[in-house]
């Protein structure tokens, strides 16, 4: 089996094979291996096609002008959402168009996707490839050779195959599902943007409240923390001096003005001077406790 019209890189295609012959499929490595496998040609083709579907080859060059023009038209069609119905041709069989892509648009291999995604790939009900086709069952070898050598006739034959219509229907249904999901997402875009703005506003409010809470917490810690001895001594020293000055002013005022009796003056003077001595005693206690 060979690929015609393209040059690709794939583990099953020989690197030095200019004819793009499939050399990696074990049963076709030699005549003896083919006889020992006891496979029918249809089963062998099924295995090769399945491998190319799961591990699409990397297209290096499209050498067939007809296929290249189809690829260019498909890639350049604006807003095209319908899968093409024109597959490429190989020497002894055909491969689906999904395996012939440009290098930039080539999908990742099946193994890479399976390893990267945490969830398994969705199951797509692909039709089974028939082991034989009734359309060519009774044709002589000469007609089969003519069919393979005539590109237009071969494409017309592929279009008549039931399995091709089934694959095209599956691709169209999946495409329609994607279009419906995309429209639903666009309809919800406004709601999502509104929710996004609400989340941003709530985040700002939360940040403001957290900052305010941190300030209040620091203030609470400073209030509840035990007083500093040095600052307390300074405050007591100032308060002791204030009590002493008040008692002295009271005495000077009574001496100069002579208002009030002696008992009244002594009572007020002793009250202020007593506060002065109490604060002095507290200062002494704090100094001795250090």
PESUL-V671289 format. One record per pair of residues at least 4 apart in sequence whose ideal C-beta (glycine too) atoms are under 8 Angstrom apart, sorted by sequence separation. I is the first residue (numbers start at 1). J is the second residue. D is the distance in whole Angstrom. If there is no record, write none. Layout:
# PESUL-V671289
I|J|D + I|J|D
This chain:
# PESUL-V671289
9|13|7 + 13|17|6 + 17|21|5 + 25|29|8 + 29|33|5 + 30|34|7 + 31|35|6 + 32|36|6 + 33|37|6 + 39|43|5 + 40|44|7 + 41|45|6 + 42|46|6 + 43|47|7 + 44|48|7 + 45|49|6 + 46|50|6 + 47|51|7 + 48|52|6 + 49|53|6 + 50|54|6 + 51|55|6 + 52|56|6 + 64|68|6 + 65|69|6 + 66|70|7 + 67|71|6 + 68|72|6 + 69|73|6 + 70|74|6 + 71|75|6 + 72|76|6 + 73|77|6 + 90|94|6 + 95|99|5 + 101|105|5 + 102|106|7 + 108|112|4 + 109|113|7 + 110|114|6 + 111|115|6 + 112|116|6 + 113|117|6 + 117|121|7 + 133|137|7 + 135|139|8 + 139|143|4 + 140|144|7 + 141|145|6 + 142|146|6 + 143|147|6 + 144|148|7 + 145|149|6 + 146|150|6 + 150|154|6 + 151|155|6 + 152|156|6 + 153|157|6 + 154|158|7 + 155|159|7 + 156|160|7 + 157|161|7 + 160|164|8 + 161|165|7 + 162|166|6 + 163|167|6 + 164|168|6 + 165|169|6 + 166|170|7 + 167|171|6 + 168|172|6 + 169|173|6 + 170|174|6 + 171|175|6 + 172|176|6 + 173|177|7 + 174|178|7 + 175|179|7 + 176|180|6 + 177|181|6 + 178|182|6 + 179|183|6 + 180|184|6 + 181|185|6 + 182|186|7 + 183|187|6 + 184|188|7 + 185|189|7 + 188|192|6 + 189|193|6 + 190|194|6 + 191|195|6 + 192|196|6 + 193|197|7 + 194|198|6 + 195|199|6 + 196|200|7 + 197|201|6 + 198|202|6 + 199|203|6 + 200|204|7 + 201|205|6 + 202|206|6 + 203|207|6 + 204|208|6 + 205|209|6 + 206|210|6 + 207|211|6 + 208|212|6 + 209|213|6 + 210|214|6 + 211|215|7 + 212|216|6 + 213|217|6 + 214|218|7 + 215|219|6 + 216|220|6 + 217|221|6 + 218|222|7 + 219|223|6 + 220|224|6 + 221|225|6 + 227|231|7 + 228|232|6 + 229|233|6 + 230|234|7 + 231|235|6 + 232|236|6 + 233|237|6 + 234|238|7 + 235|239|6 + 236|240|6 + 237|241|7 + 238|242|6 + 239|243|6 + 240|244|6 + 241|245|6 + 242|246|6 + 243|247|7 + 244|248|6 + 245|249|6 + 246|250|6 + 247|251|7 + 248|252|6 + 249|253|6 + 250|254|7 + 251|255|6 + 252|256|6 + 253|257|6 + 254|258|7 + 260|264|5 + 261|265|7 + 262|266|6 + 263|267|6 + 264|268|7 + 265|269|6 + 266|270|6 + 267|271|7 + 268|272|7 + 269|273|6 + 270|274|6 + 271|275|7 + 272|276|7 + 273|277|7 + 274|278|6 + 275|279|6 + 276|280|6 + 277|281|6 + 278|282|7 + 279|283|7 + 280|284|7 + 281|285|6 + 282|286|6 + 283|287|6 + 284|288|6 + 285|289|6 + 286|290|7 + 3|8|6 + 8|13|6 + 23|28|8 + 28|33|7 + 34|39|7 + 39|44|5 + 52|57|7 + 62|67|6 + 63|68|8 + 89|94|5 + 90|95|6 + 95|100|7 + 101|106|5 + 108|113|5 + 132|137|6 + 139|144|6 + 159|164|6 + 227|232|5 + 254|259|7 + 260|265|6 + 9|15|8 + 17|23|6 + 22|28|7 + 23|29|7 + 27|33|6 + 28|34|6 + 62|68|5 + 74|80|7 + 88|94|7 + 101|107|7 + 107|113|8 + 114|120|7 + 147|153|6 + 148|154|6 + 158|164|6 + 254|260|7 + 13|20|6 + 14|21|6 + 26|33|6 + 27|34|5 + 37|44|8 + 87|94|5 + 88|95|6 + 114|121|6 + 146|153|7 + 147|154|6 + 13|21|7 + 87|95|7 + 108|116|8 + 113|121|6 + 136|144|6 + 139|147|8 + 13|22|6 + 14|23|4 + 27|36|8 + 62|71|6 + 87|96|5 + 88|97|6 + 3|13|7 + 12|22|5 + 13|23|7 + 14|24|8 + 27|37|4 + 74|84|5 + 87|97|5 + 147|157|6 + 12|23|7 + 13|24|7 + 26|37|8 + 86|97|7 + 110|121|8 + 136|147|7 + 254|265|5 + 8|20|7 + 12|24|3 + 27|39|6 + 88|100|5 + 7|20|7 + 11|24|5 + 12|25|6 + 84|97|6 + 6|20|7 + 10|24|8 + 70|84|7 + 83|97|8 + 251|265|8 + 250|265|8 + 254|269|8 + 4|20|7 + 28|44|7 + 70|86|5 + 2|19|5 + 3|20|4 + 27|44|6 + 2|20|5 + 250|268|6 + 251|269|6 + 2|21|5 + 3|22|7 + 25|44|7 + 250|269|6 + 1|21|7 + 2|22|7 + 1|22|4 + 67|88|5 + 136|157|8 + 25|47|7 + 135|157|7 + 247|269|6 + 250|272|6 + 25|48|6 + 1|25|8 + 64|88|7 + 135|160|7 + 247|272|4 + 22|48|6 + 25|51|8 + 135|161|7 + 246|272|5 + 247|273|4 + 1|28|7 + 75|102|7 + 133|161|7 + 71|100|8 + 243|272|6 + 244|273|8 + 247|276|6 + 75|105|8 + 243|273|8 + 71|102|7 + 243|275|4 + 244|276|5 + 67|100|7 + 130|163|6 + 243|276|4 + 129|163|6 + 128|163|8 + 12|48|7 + 127|163|5 + 240|276|6 + 243|279|6 + 62|100|7 + 12|51|6 + 127|166|4 + 240|279|4 + 12|52|8 + 127|167|6 + 239|279|5 + 240|280|5 + 59|100|6 + 126|167|7 + 10|52|8 + 56|98|7 + 57|99|6 + 59|101|6 + 1|44|8 + 52|95|6 + 53|96|7 + 56|99|5 + 59|102|6 + 60|103|7 + 127|170|7 + 236|279|5 + 240|283|7 + 1|45|7 + 11|55|8 + 13|57|7 + 49|93|7 + 59|103|6 + 126|170|6 + 10|55|7 + 48|93|8 + 53|98|7 + 56|101|7 + 58|103|6 + 125|170|7 + 49|95|6 + 53|99|6 + 124|170|7 + 236|282|6 + 237|283|7 + 1|48|6 + 10|57|4 + 45|92|8 + 49|96|7 + 52|99|5 + 59|106|7 + 236|283|5 + 9|57|6 + 10|58|7 + 45|93|5 + 58|106|6 + 8|57|4 + 9|58|4 + 8|58|6 + 56|106|6 + 124|174|7 + 233|283|6 + 236|286|7 + 8|59|5 + 9|60|6 + 56|107|6 + 7|59|8 + 8|60|6 + 6|59|6 + 7|60|5 + 56|109|7 + 233|286|6 + 3|57|8 + 6|60|8 + 7|61|4 + 55|109|5 + 232|286|7 + 233|287|7 + 6|61|7 + 7|62|8 + 54|109|8 + 55|110|6 + 6|62|5 + 7|63|6 + 54|110|4 + 55|111|7 + 92|148|8 + 5|62|7 + 6|63|6 + 91|148|7 + 229|286|6 + 5|63|6 + 6|64|7 + 5|64|3 + 89|148|8 + 4|64|7 + 94|154|7 + 5|66|8 + 6|67|7 + 229|290|6 + 5|67|5 + 89|151|7 + 94|158|6 + 89|154|5 + 89|155|8 + 87|155|8 + 86|155|6 + 87|158|6 + 96|167|7 + 85|159|6 + 87|164|8 + 50|129|8 + 85|164|8 + 49|129|6 + 6|88|7 + 46|128|8 + 5|88|5 + 46|129|5 + 85|168|6 + 4|88|8 + 5|89|7 + 45|129|7 + 3|88|8 + 4|89|6 + 46|131|7 + 66|151|6 + 83|168|7 + 4|90|5 + 3|90|5 + 4|91|6 + 42|129|8 + 2|90|6 + 3|91|8 + 42|130|7 + 43|131|6 + 83|171|4 + 1|90|6 + 2|91|4 + 42|131|3 + 83|172|7 + 1|91|6 + 2|92|7 + 42|132|5 + 82|172|7 + 1|92|5 + 40|131|6 + 1|93|6 + 3|95|7 + 83|175|7 + 82|175|7 + 6|100|6 + 81|175|6 + 81|179|7
